């Protein structure tokens, strides 16, 4: 059963730091997903989207606050909801400022995670930025040449990544590798296995 909760990710950290707007009730607990009868046979819609927790239905409680939440376990500060001001407005419209604040809190969290990852030499970051810019300019004049450049880059990265992943697997622990990359241990194992071309379930 799919859940239509809106989530956020970054390109680098992916689902290791997947964020969303979380809901807190007045007693400080987190509500269970809400279920709604769609009226089409046995189908039932499940959602954890913060906007449904407005107390309008007897089986769905009213949110007291919103906060940013991350799949890594991090939670941001509470952003209280003033129901005397919200009144009969749709919660999604009335609390968009609090929801935006949750997203900003999560952005700050991922920036903090990035700050704890293993630093890259300035020469590498400069070369990567320069290469991205050069391929972008090439794409403006010769898209096919840019495609070829990207393919060559992928081949180069694949070869370099193979030996780097193999060395990392030998030289460090999963926990240390995960901290250095800003990923969960499970995601780190998958990433090293992908780059090093081994089966993550038989490593």
SULBELKA-V637536 format. One record per pair of residues at least 24 apart in sequence whose C-alpha atoms are under 7 Angstrom apart, sorted by sequence separation. I is the first residue (numbers start at 0). J is the second residue. D is the distance in Angstrom with one decimal. If there is no record, write none. Layout:
# SULBELKA-V637536
i = <I;I>
j = <J;J>
d = <D;D>
This chain:
# SULBELKA-V637536
i = <33;22;164;21;20;75;164;165;164;65;65;161;162;67;160;161;66;67;160;161;24;53;67;157;24;25;67;23;24;22;23;24;50;23;50;4;22;23;2;3;4;5;22;1;2;4;21;22;0;2;3;20;21;20;21;20;21;19;20;18;19;18;19;18;17;18;16;17;16;15;16;15;116;117;116;117;116;116;113;112;20;20;18;15;15;12;12;15>
j = <59;49;191;49;49;104;194;195;195;97;98;194;195;101;194;195;101;102;195;196;61;90;104;194;62;63;105;62;63;62;63;64;90;64;91;46;64;65;45;46;47;48;65;45;46;48;65;66;45;47;48;65;66;66;67;67;68;67;68;67;68;68;69;69;69;70;69;70;70;70;71;71;178;179;179;180;180;181;181;181;98;101;105;182;183;181;182;186>
d = <6.2;6.0;5.2;6.5;6.4;6.1;5.9;5.5;5.0;6.7;6.9;5.1;6.8;4.3;5.3;4.3;5.3;6.3;6.8;7.0;6.7;6.5;6.3;6.8;4.9;5.1;5.8;5.8;4.9;6.0;5.8;6.8;5.4;5.2;4.9;6.2;6.1;6.1;5.6;5.6;5.3;6.7;4.8;6.8;4.9;4.4;5.6;6.5;6.9;6.6;6.7;6.5;5.1;5.8;5.7;4.9;5.7;5.9;6.1;6.9;5.5;5.5;6.6;4.3;5.4;6.3;5.7;5.2;5.4;6.4;5.7;6.3;6.4;4.7;4.5;6.6;5.5;5.6;6.6;6.2;6.4;6.1;6.5;5.3;5.3;6.6;6.0;6.8>
